[in-house]
Amino acid sequence: MKILVTGYNGQLGYDVVHEGLKKGLDMIGIDREDLNLTINKDVESFIRKLNPDAIIHCAAYTAVDKSEEDREGCWDVNVNGTEYLATVAKEIDAKFIYISTDYVYDGEGQEPFVESDRPNPQGYYGLTKYEGEKKVKELLEKYFVVRTSWVFGMNGNNFVKTMLKLSESRDELNVVGDQIGSPTYTHDLAILLIDMIQSDKYGLYHASNEGFCSWSDFAIEAFHQAGQGIKVNPITTEEYPTPAVRPKNSRMSKQKLVENGFNQLPTWQDALKRYVAELRQEVKN
């Protein structure tokens, strides 16, 4: 099976390619220097020539705050780029996975969102990711839309790396404590995506590591796993204003994964423990 993965230089795309290679699949990872997803004719000719059996679309404009100003750039990548890819995928009859986000929801309430809940994005990034979802659903039948959250991996920057870096120069940190969600280790998500693309259980899914926490809980556990005695002070969203609205409730139900026979991801604590150990190993090497 030949699988094209966009966003190879990102956290998730990198892990998806390497997980597929472990399973003996023909993986081709590309990034923006290989193909500009916002140029339709380039996308069409590149994909037609490659003729993959499946496309896992990990590339995205993910600068949440910057997207509030650079709306054209964000739309171009997340909506137009997705539409161009999905259009060619239909023409060559390739399976398609689109990676989406908890930001498609409004973040209200305290109950986990289920896939059938109505999206109501509060920021421009979330809006473009939802519009991308709609393009995939309109154009394709053999598709998976996978909404995930709070991603961290080896290849790139993320919350955990930022916290551990800050701990080198500080002994106390203020971290938001009233936004609740599920961290997602890209290594674990990549395993699921490779299983998914080899199936025909198409549709919309939520996928993240099991369990919920706040950002401050996440930081505390990261410092614990790293053996750092950093004091974490939980603060409110209002005390840490950002250009883009962050959802306070990013809880998502993963029941649909279970119903369709996919393995649930391990707990976020287990994922974080393995991740911190891998970071340590990388430093040693």
Secondary structure as the mmCIF struct_conf table of DSSP 4:
data_model
#
loop_
_struct_conf.conf_type_id
_struct_conf.id
_struct_conf.beg_label_comp_id
_struct_conf.beg_label_asym_id
_struct_conf.beg_label_seq_id
_struct_conf.end_label_comp_id
_struct_conf.end_label_asym_id
_struct_conf.end_label_seq_id
STRN STRN1 LYS A 2 THR A 6
TURN_TY1_P TURN_TY1_P1 TYR A 8 ASN A 9
BEND BEND1 GLY A 10 GLY A 10
HELX_RH_AL_P HELX_RH_AL_P1 GLN A 11 LYS A 22
TURN_TY1_P TURN_TY1_P2 LYS A 23 GLY A 24
STRN STRN2 ASP A 26 ILE A 30
TURN_TY1_P TURN_TY1_P3 ARG A 32 ASP A 34
TURN_TY1_P TURN_TY1_P4 LEU A 37 THR A 38
HELX_RH_AL_P HELX_RH_AL_P2 ASN A 40 LEU A 50
BEND BEND2 ASP A 53 ASP A 53
STRN STRN3 ALA A 54 HIS A 57
TURN_TY1_P TURN_TY1_P5 VAL A 64 ASP A 65
HELX_RH_3T_P HELX_RH_3T_P1 LYS A 66 GLU A 68
TURN_TY1_P TURN_TY1_P6 GLU A 69 GLU A 69
HELX_RH_AL_P HELX_RH_AL_P3 ARG A 71 TRP A 75
HELX_RH_PI_P HELX_RH_PI_P1 ASP A 76 GLY A 81
HELX_RH_AL_P HELX_RH_AL_P4 THR A 82 ILE A 92
TURN_TY1_P TURN_TY1_P7 ASP A 93 ASP A 93
STRN STRN4 LYS A 95 THR A 101
HELX_RH_3T_P HELX_RH_3T_P2 ASP A 102 VAL A 104
BEND BEND3 TYR A 105 TYR A 105
BEND BEND4 GLY A 109 GLU A 111
HELX_LH_PP_P HELX_LH_PP_P1 PRO A 112 PRO A 112
STRN STRN5 PHE A 113 PHE A 113
TURN_TY1_P TURN_TY1_P8 GLU A 115 SER A 116
BEND BEND5 ASP A 117 ASP A 117
HELX_LH_PP_P HELX_LH_PP_P2 ARG A 118 PRO A 119
BEND BEND6 GLY A 123 GLY A 123
HELX_RH_AL_P HELX_RH_AL_P5 TYR A 124 LEU A 139
BEND BEND7 GLU A 141 LYS A 142
STRN STRN6 TYR A 143 THR A 148
BEND BEND8 TRP A 150 TRP A 150
STRN STRN7 VAL A 151 PHE A 152
BEND BEND9 MET A 154 GLY A 156
HELX_RH_AL_P HELX_RH_AL_P6 PHE A 159 LEU A 166
TURN_TY1_P TURN_TY1_P9 SER A 167 SER A 169
BEND BEND10 ASP A 171 ASP A 171
STRN STRN8 GLU A 172 VAL A 176
BEND BEND11 ASP A 178 ASP A 178
STRN STRN9 ILE A 180 GLY A 181
STRN STRN10 THR A 184 TYR A 185
HELX_RH_AL_P HELX_RH_AL_P7 THR A 186 ILE A 197
TURN_TY1_P TURN_TY1_P10 GLN A 198 GLN A 198
BEND BEND12 SER A 199 SER A 199
STRN STRN11 GLY A 203 HIS A 206
STRN STRN12 GLU A 210 GLU A 210
BEND BEND13 GLY A 211 GLY A 211
STRN STRN13 CYS A 213 SER A 214
HELX_RH_AL_P HELX_RH_AL_P8 TRP A 215 GLN A 225
TURN_TY1_P TURN_TY1_P11 ALA A 226 GLY A 227
STRN STRN14 LYS A 231 ILE A 235
HELX_RH_3T_P HELX_RH_3T_P3 THR A 237 GLU A 239
BEND BEND14 TYR A 240 TYR A 240
BEND BEND15 PRO A 243 ALA A 244
HELX_LH_PP_P HELX_LH_PP_P3 VAL A 245 PRO A 247
BEND BEND16 LYS A 248 LYS A 248
STRN STRN15 ASN A 249 ASN A 249
STRN STRN16 MET A 252 MET A 252
HELX_RH_AL_P HELX_RH_AL_P9 GLN A 255 GLU A 259
TURN_TY1_P TURN_TY1_P12 ASN A 260 GLY A 261
HELX_LH_PP_P HELX_LH_PP_P4 PHE A 262 PRO A 266
STRN STRN17 THR A 267 THR A 267
HELX_RH_AL_P HELX_RH_AL_P10 TRP A 268 LYS A 284
#
